[in-house]
Amino acid sequence: MDVYLPIANLSVNGLWIVALGGLTGVLSGLFGVGGGFLTTPLLIFYGIPPTVAAASASTQVTGASVTGVLAHGARRGVDYRMGAVMVAGGVLGSGIGALLFRFFRSIGQIDVVISALYVILLGTIGLLMARESIQLLRGTASSQAARRRHHPLVANLPMRWRFYGSGLYISPLAPLIVGIAVGILTMLMGVGGGFILVPAMLYILGMSANVVVGTSLFNILFVTMASTIMHSLTTKAVDIVLVFLLLIGSVTGAQIGSQIAVKAKPEMLRLILAAIVLAVAFRMFLGLFYQPDEIYTLYPL
């Protein structure tokens, strides 16, 4: 079933795109990462221009996050106060990211920047998550790691608030800064930022594991909304037909993923996520060096 994408200016197999949306939806509900970290590179591998893939993926992640937030919220797995602070930072970061996206696109380097960011961030985070997951599964992780609290730098920040849902008493500046970073990445990479946000919430903010996934999805929902608006107003690279196909699969997939997340072992989930992250990073790394079928592409100014 071929479907024409007006913004990407090419035809795609609609069933494959729906299946891709379903896969990212499952990841969204399962890991709280929004699925965008996988959507964008897979769309690029399929042949979608990186700018269109990044802009459209952030829009699709919004839809996938809605069902995930509702599912986790029903189980009291969302710290809404923590999420609101990170959303404020995310909206600010989206504005900064839009300016950076526009700048790199104007000098013709946005494709390289997107790929390089994926390699660096996914590779680093994947290795850290894999190492700790293996330690936990083997029972060699220290008791201090099991009782992890927030990072020492977070403890030194002024103006502390109580975040009852997470069981924390920390400065709101910490989640605000995390939110800004996620907002910038959402604009540049078309991701919900969850693959950065979830480790940051666990290892930097020291949040309770039972609210991390739901709070991550809550933040992703609003930040991707903001980034979608930014892309629509600035880059004009959102392909609504592509987004619609992705959403058909992702909305259902998010519900399935949230059901599996309740029953699965957290350490095993993190190890699986780390393996996926590293595989995508390796594929993006290879893409930076081998010669593509088309040496160059043309875009209307």
N, C-alpha and C positions, 0 to 999 in steps of 0.2 A: 504494500500500500504506500505509494509515493505521495508525499505532501510537499508543496512548495513553501519555502520560508522567505517571505518578502524582504526582510532586513538582511538576512544572511545571503540572500540571492542564490539559493541552490535548493535542490529537491532532496528529501531524506525519506527513509523508510519509517513511516509513522509508528509501526508496531515496535521497532527497536527503540525509538525515543520514549514511548510509553513504558517499555520494560526498564529502561534506564531510570525513569522517574520512580518506578516501583522500588528499584534497588536502593536509590538514595532515600526514599521515604522510610524503608525499613531501617537503614542506618540512622536516620534522624530519631526515630522512636527508640532505637536500641542503645545508641551511644550518646545522644544529646548533642550531636555535632552538626545537625542541619543537613548533612549529606552533600553540601555544596563543594566540599574539598574534593569529592570524587566526581561530581557532575561536570564541573568546568573542564578538568583534564580529559575526561572521557568524550565530551563533546568536541574538544580540540582534536583528539585522536580520530574521531569520526569524520572530521573535515570542516567543522564549523569554525569560522574566523574567531580567534581568541577574544577580540573585543566584544563580539556578539555573544560568545559563550559565557564570558564573565558577567555581562550585564543581565542576560536572560536567566542564568543560574541563580543569581541573587533574588530575582523575582520568584522563581520556582520554590526556593527555600522558604519564602514567606508562607506559601500555602501549605507546605509540608509541616511547618512548625506549629500551625494553628491546631491541628488535631493532636499533635504531641503534647502541647501545653495543656489542652483540655483533659487528656488522659492522665497526665502526671498531677495536674491540679486537683483532680478528683481524689487522688490518694494523698493529698497534702504534701506533695513532693516539690513544691515551688516556694522559694523565699522571695516574696513579692517586693519587699523593701530593698533587698540586695539587688534584685533584678531591675528595679526602677532606677537605682543609682547608676548601674552599668548601662542601661538604656540611654540615660542622659549623656554619658560619655560617648556612647556609640553614635548617637545622632551628631554630636560635635565632630567625632572622628570621620563620619561619612562626608561631612562638608570638606574636611581637609583632604580626604582621599579623592574626592571629586576633582579638586584642583590639581592633585598629583597625577591623576589619570589623564586629565586634559593636557597637562604639560608633556608627559611621556608620549602621548599620542601625537602631539604636535611636532615632536622631533623624530617620530617614526620608530620609537623604541619600546612601545607598550607591550608588544608580543614577547620580546626578550625579557622585559621586566616581570611579566606575569609568570613565565616559565621559571626564571631564576628564583623568584620568591617561593614558588612551590617546592623547588628542589631544596633550598636552604631550610625553610620552615618545616616541611614535612619530614625531611631527613633527620633533623635534630630532634623533633618531638617524637618521631617514630622510634628512634634509638633509645631515648629516655624512658618511654612507656614500655618498650619491650624488655629493657633491663629490669625495671622494677616489677613488672608482671611475672617474669621468670623467677625472680627472687621470692615473691610472695607464694607462687605455686610450689616452689621447693621448700618453703618454710625457712629461708635464710635471711629474710628481711628483719631488720632490727625492731625491737619493740617500740623504739622511739618513732620509727617510720609509721608503725601501725597507729600510734597516737598522735599523728602529725597535727601540728597547729600552724598558725600563719607564719610566714617568713619573718625573720628578725627585722628586716627593713620596714615591713608593714607595721610592726609593733612600735617603731619610732615615729610614725606619722602622728601629727596633732589632731585634736577634735574628734574624739572617739564616739561612735554610736553603737547601740545594741541592735544586732540583727538576730532576732529570736529564732527565726526559721532555721538559720545556719548554726545557731549556738555560738555566735562570735561577738566580741566587743572590740571593734577596730575602727580606724579612721575611714570615713567614706571616700577619702582621696584615693585609697588603694583600689577599690572597685571602679572608681571613676576613671583612673588612668588605664586600667585594664580594658574598660569599655571603649575608650578613645582608640587604643591600639586595635581592637577588634573592628571598630568602625572603619578605620583606614584600610585594613585588610579586606573587609567586605567589599569596598569600592574597587580596590585594585585587582582582587582575585576572584570576585564573584562568589565568595564563600559566605556562609553564615558566621564564620569565625569560631564555630564550636570546637574545631580541632585545636585551636589555641586557647579558647575560653575554658574548656573542661580541665585541661592540665593546670591552667593558671588558677582556677578556683580551688583545685585540690592541693597544689603544691605551693602556691603563693599566698592565697587568702586563707587556706586551711579550712575550707567549708566541709560540712558533714556530707558524706558520700550519698546519703539518701535524698538530698535535695539538689545535688549538682546537675543531674540530667535535666530535671524540670526547670530549674532556674536558668540554665543555659539556653533551653528552647524558648523561654519567655523573653530573654534578651535578644536572641536571634530573630524572633518574630518582629519586634519593633525596629531593630537595626536594619534588617533587610527591607522593611517597608520604606525606611528613610533612604536607603541606598537606591531602591527602585525609583523613587521620586527623583533623586539626584541624577541617576542615569537618564531618565526620561527627559529631564530638563536640559542636561548638559551634553552627554555623549550621544543620545538618541540611538543607542545600540540595542535596546530591548526588542526582541522579536516575539510578539505576542502569540503567534502561532506555535513557535517552539515552546514557549512557556506553558501554553494550554496542554500540549501533548505531555510535557513533563508532569504537570499537575494531576492529570488523569491517573497516573500510576502512583505518584508520591503521597497523595492524601490517604489512599488505602494502605500503602506500605508503612506509613508512620504509625497507624493503629496496630498493625501486626508487630512491628518492632517494639512498641511500648509494652505489649503483652509478653513478649519473649524476655524483655529486660527484667521483669519482675521475678522470673523463675531462674534466670541464668546466674552463674557464678561471676561476681564482678571482676575477679582477677583474670579469668579466662576471656571475658569480654574485652578487657583492656589489651590482652595479648593479641586477640584477633584484630582489633582496631589498629594496633601497632603494625601488624603484618600488612594490612591493607595500605596504611599510610606509607610504609617503606616501599611497597611495590609501585605505588603511584609516583613517589619521589624518584625512584630509579628510572621509570619510564620517561618522566619529564626530563631527567638528566640526559638520557640518550637523545632525546629530541633536540637538545641544545647543540648537538654536534653532528648528527648525520644530515646529509643533504636531502631536502624535501623533494617531492615530485615536481612542485612548482617553485622555481627559484625565487620568484617575487610575486606579490599580489598588488593590485591597484585598487585604491579606494577613492570615491568621489570627494572632492574638497567642498 
